[in-house]
Amino acid sequence: MSQQPKQGNPQREGDVATIQRPRVEKPRKYKVIFHNDDYTTMEFVVMVLMQFFHKSETEATHLMLTVHHKGNAVAGVYSRDIAETKVAQVTSFAQEHGMPLKVTSEPE
């Protein structure tokens, strides 16, 4: 009768004792996505990208134009908590300034 070794306990293989450890998966990353609308100004989107995502003016302008022409663009990839926090901060900031900017996060 063979016994399965318990997790973390040594298992004998010939003369060498090995320890089986559980595999730890890396946490999923989440994309923060800006969506196009007909009301939020381009200047406001550039400002938000610079302020909340630390983009240079050139990077922010390029992203804003991608959103404008393609309908959406990824502003950054973060851990789940950070992505959700950025979405909440940007959405709140946009509402305070009367802009309907839509920002979402989704798994990578």
ChimeraX commands (.cxc) that place a marker at each C-alpha (Angstrom):
marker #1 position 0.00,0.00,0.00 radius 0.5
marker #1 position 1.55,3.34,-1.03 radius 0.5
marker #1 position 0.95,6.48,0.91 radius 0.5
marker #1 position 0.80,9.92,-0.63 radius 0.5
marker #1 position 3.20,12.30,1.10 radius 0.5
marker #1 position 1.57,15.14,2.98 radius 0.5
marker #1 position 2.08,18.60,1.62 radius 0.5
marker #1 position 5.28,20.15,2.97 radius 0.5
marker #1 position 6.58,16.87,4.39 radius 0.5
marker #1 position 9.75,15.30,3.01 radius 0.5
marker #1 position 9.37,12.49,0.52 radius 0.5
marker #1 position 12.15,9.96,-0.01 radius 0.5
marker #1 position 13.42,9.52,-3.57 radius 0.5
marker #1 position 16.36,7.18,-3.39 radius 0.5
marker #1 position 18.77,8.84,-0.97 radius 0.5
marker #1 position 17.47,12.41,-1.47 radius 0.5
marker #1 position 14.68,13.90,0.62 radius 0.5
marker #1 position 12.53,16.41,-1.28 radius 0.5
marker #1 position 9.81,18.69,-0.04 radius 0.5
marker #1 position 6.73,19.33,-2.13 radius 0.5
marker #1 position 5.48,22.87,-1.82 radius 0.5
marker #1 position 2.23,24.26,-3.16 radius 0.5
marker #1 position 2.56,26.48,-6.22 radius 0.5
marker #1 position 1.70,30.08,-5.61 radius 0.5
marker #1 position 0.12,31.87,-8.53 radius 0.5
marker #1 position 0.88,35.50,-9.24 radius 0.5
marker #1 position -2.11,37.76,-8.65 radius 0.5
marker #1 position -3.94,38.86,-11.77 radius 0.5
marker #1 position -3.27,42.28,-13.20 radius 0.5
marker #1 position -6.07,44.62,-14.23 radius 0.5
marker #1 position -6.20,47.08,-17.12 radius 0.5
marker #1 position -7.58,50.57,-16.52 radius 0.5
marker #1 position -9.47,51.52,-19.68 radius 0.5
marker #1 position -10.62,54.96,-20.84 radius 0.5
marker #1 position -13.75,54.99,-23.03 radius 0.5
marker #1 position -14.68,57.57,-25.64 radius 0.5
marker #1 position -17.68,59.84,-25.27 radius 0.5
marker #1 position -18.91,62.92,-27.14 radius 0.5
marker #1 position -18.83,65.32,-24.18 radius 0.5
marker #1 position -15.59,65.00,-22.20 radius 0.5
marker #1 position -13.04,67.41,-23.59 radius 0.5
marker #1 position -9.74,66.18,-24.97 radius 0.5
marker #1 position -7.89,68.61,-22.70 radius 0.5
marker #1 position -9.62,67.14,-19.63 radius 0.5
marker #1 position -8.63,63.58,-20.62 radius 0.5
marker #1 position -5.00,64.67,-21.11 radius 0.5
marker #1 position -5.03,66.39,-17.70 radius 0.5
marker #1 position -6.47,63.28,-15.99 radius 0.5
marker #1 position -3.88,61.00,-17.62 radius 0.5
marker #1 position -1.08,63.28,-16.48 radius 0.5
marker #1 position -2.44,63.77,-12.95 radius 0.5
marker #1 position -3.63,60.25,-12.06 radius 0.5
marker #1 position -1.47,58.06,-14.31 radius 0.5
marker #1 position 1.72,60.16,-14.29 radius 0.5
marker #1 position 1.92,60.31,-18.09 radius 0.5
marker #1 position 3.97,62.94,-19.87 radius 0.5
marker #1 position 2.01,65.43,-21.96 radius 0.5
marker #1 position 3.09,63.58,-25.12 radius 0.5
marker #1 position 2.03,60.17,-23.77 radius 0.5
marker #1 position -1.26,61.56,-22.48 radius 0.5
marker #1 position -2.04,63.21,-25.82 radius 0.5
marker #1 position -1.25,60.01,-27.69 radius 0.5
marker #1 position -3.52,57.97,-25.39 radius 0.5
marker #1 position -6.30,60.54,-25.64 radius 0.5
marker #1 position -6.14,60.40,-29.46 radius 0.5
marker #1 position -6.22,56.59,-29.34 radius 0.5
marker #1 position -9.37,56.76,-27.20 radius 0.5
marker #1 position -10.85,59.32,-29.59 radius 0.5
marker #1 position -10.16,57.30,-32.76 radius 0.5
marker #1 position -10.51,53.70,-31.53 radius 0.5
marker #1 position -13.15,54.11,-28.83 radius 0.5
marker #1 position -10.99,53.09,-25.87 radius 0.5
marker #1 position -7.40,52.70,-24.68 radius 0.5
marker #1 position -5.54,51.16,-21.75 radius 0.5
marker #1 position -4.07,53.83,-19.46 radius 0.5
marker #1 position -2.18,51.34,-17.29 radius 0.5
marker #1 position -2.03,47.84,-15.82 radius 0.5
marker #1 position -2.11,47.43,-12.04 radius 0.5
marker #1 position -3.01,45.09,-9.23 radius 0.5
marker #1 position -6.75,44.82,-8.67 radius 0.5
marker #1 position -6.88,47.19,-5.68 radius 0.5
marker #1 position -4.87,49.90,-7.38 radius 0.5
marker #1 position -6.85,49.62,-10.63 radius 0.5
marker #1 position -10.17,49.90,-8.77 radius 0.5
marker #1 position -8.89,52.85,-6.75 radius 0.5
marker #1 position -7.75,54.69,-9.89 radius 0.5
marker #1 position -11.13,54.09,-11.55 radius 0.5
marker #1 position -12.94,55.45,-8.48 radius 0.5
marker #1 position -10.65,58.49,-8.19 radius 0.5
marker #1 position -10.91,59.41,-11.88 radius 0.5
marker #1 position -14.68,58.87,-11.98 radius 0.5
marker #1 position -15.16,61.06,-8.89 radius 0.5
marker #1 position -12.84,63.76,-10.25 radius 0.5
marker #1 position -14.66,63.76,-13.60 radius 0.5
marker #1 position -18.07,64.06,-11.90 radius 0.5
marker #1 position -16.82,66.96,-9.77 radius 0.5
marker #1 position -15.86,68.73,-13.01 radius 0.5
marker #1 position -19.12,67.92,-14.79 radius 0.5
marker #1 position -17.57,65.43,-17.21 radius 0.5
marker #1 position -19.17,62.06,-18.07 radius 0.5
marker #1 position -15.78,60.37,-18.56 radius 0.5
marker #1 position -16.08,56.59,-18.36 radius 0.5
marker #1 position -13.15,54.64,-16.95 radius 0.5
marker #1 position -13.32,50.91,-16.21 radius 0.5
marker #1 position -11.01,48.11,-15.13 radius 0.5
marker #1 position -10.92,44.52,-16.31 radius 0.5
marker #1 position -8.59,41.55,-15.88 radius 0.5
marker #1 position -5.65,41.41,-18.23 radius 0.5
marker link #1:1,2 radius 0.2
marker link #1:2,3 radius 0.2
marker link #1:3,4 radius 0.2
marker link #1:4,5 radius 0.2
marker link #1:5,6 radius 0.2
marker link #1:6,7 radius 0.2
marker link #1:7,8 radius 0.2
marker link #1:8,9 radius 0.2
marker link #1:9,10 radius 0.2
marker link #1:10,11 radius 0.2
marker link #1:11,12 radius 0.2
marker link #1:12,13 radius 0.2
marker link #1:13,14 radius 0.2
marker link #1:14,15 radius 0.2
marker link #1:15,16 radius 0.2
marker link #1:16,17 radius 0.2
marker link #1:17,18 radius 0.2
marker link #1:18,19 radius 0.2
marker link #1:19,20 radius 0.2
marker link #1:20,21 radius 0.2
marker link #1:21,22 radius 0.2
marker link #1:22,23 radius 0.2
marker link #1:23,24 radius 0.2
marker link #1:24,25 radius 0.2
marker link #1:25,26 radius 0.2
marker link #1:26,27 radius 0.2
marker link #1:27,28 radius 0.2
marker link #1:28,29 radius 0.2
marker link #1:29,30 radius 0.2
marker link #1:30,31 radius 0.2
marker link #1:31,32 radius 0.2
marker link #1:32,33 radius 0.2
marker link #1:33,34 radius 0.2
marker link #1:34,35 radius 0.2
marker link #1:35,36 radius 0.2
marker link #1:36,37 radius 0.2
marker link #1:37,38 radius 0.2
marker link #1:38,39 radius 0.2
marker link #1:39,40 radius 0.2
marker link #1:40,41 radius 0.2
marker link #1:41,42 radius 0.2
marker link #1:42,43 radius 0.2
marker link #1:43,44 radius 0.2
marker link #1:44,45 radius 0.2
marker link #1:45,46 radius 0.2
marker link #1:46,47 radius 0.2
marker link #1:47,48 radius 0.2
marker link #1:48,49 radius 0.2
marker link #1:49,50 radius 0.2
marker link #1:50,51 radius 0.2
marker link #1:51,52 radius 0.2
marker link #1:52,53 radius 0.2
marker link #1:53,54 radius 0.2
marker link #1:54,55 radius 0.2
marker link #1:55,56 radius 0.2
marker link #1:56,57 radius 0.2
marker link #1:57,58 radius 0.2
marker link #1:58,59 radius 0.2
marker link #1:59,60 radius 0.2
marker link #1:60,61 radius 0.2
marker link #1:61,62 radius 0.2
marker link #1:62,63 radius 0.2
marker link #1:63,64 radius 0.2
marker link #1:64,65 radius 0.2
marker link #1:65,66 radius 0.2
marker link #1:66,67 radius 0.2
marker link #1:67,68 radius 0.2
marker link #1:68,69 radius 0.2
marker link #1:69,70 radius 0.2
marker link #1:70,71 radius 0.2
marker link #1:71,72 radius 0.2
marker link #1:72,73 radius 0.2
marker link #1:73,74 radius 0.2
marker link #1:74,75 radius 0.2
marker link #1:75,76 radius 0.2
marker link #1:76,77 radius 0.2
marker link #1:77,78 radius 0.2
marker link #1:78,79 radius 0.2
marker link #1:79,80 radius 0.2
marker link #1:80,81 radius 0.2
marker link #1:81,82 radius 0.2
marker link #1:82,83 radius 0.2
marker link #1:83,84 radius 0.2
marker link #1:84,85 radius 0.2
marker link #1:85,86 radius 0.2
marker link #1:86,87 radius 0.2
marker link #1:87,88 radius 0.2
marker link #1:88,89 radius 0.2
marker link #1:89,90 radius 0.2
marker link #1:90,91 radius 0.2
marker link #1:91,92 radius 0.2
marker link #1:92,93 radius 0.2
marker link #1:93,94 radius 0.2
marker link #1:94,95 radius 0.2
marker link #1:95,96 radius 0.2
marker link #1:96,97 radius 0.2
marker link #1:97,98 radius 0.2
marker link #1:98,99 radius 0.2
marker link #1:99,100 radius 0.2
marker link #1:100,101 radius 0.2
marker link #1:101,102 radius 0.2
marker link #1:102,103 radius 0.2
marker link #1:103,104 radius 0.2
marker link #1:104,105 radius 0.2
marker link #1:105,106 radius 0.2
marker link #1:106,107 radius 0.2
marker link #1:107,108 radius 0.2
view
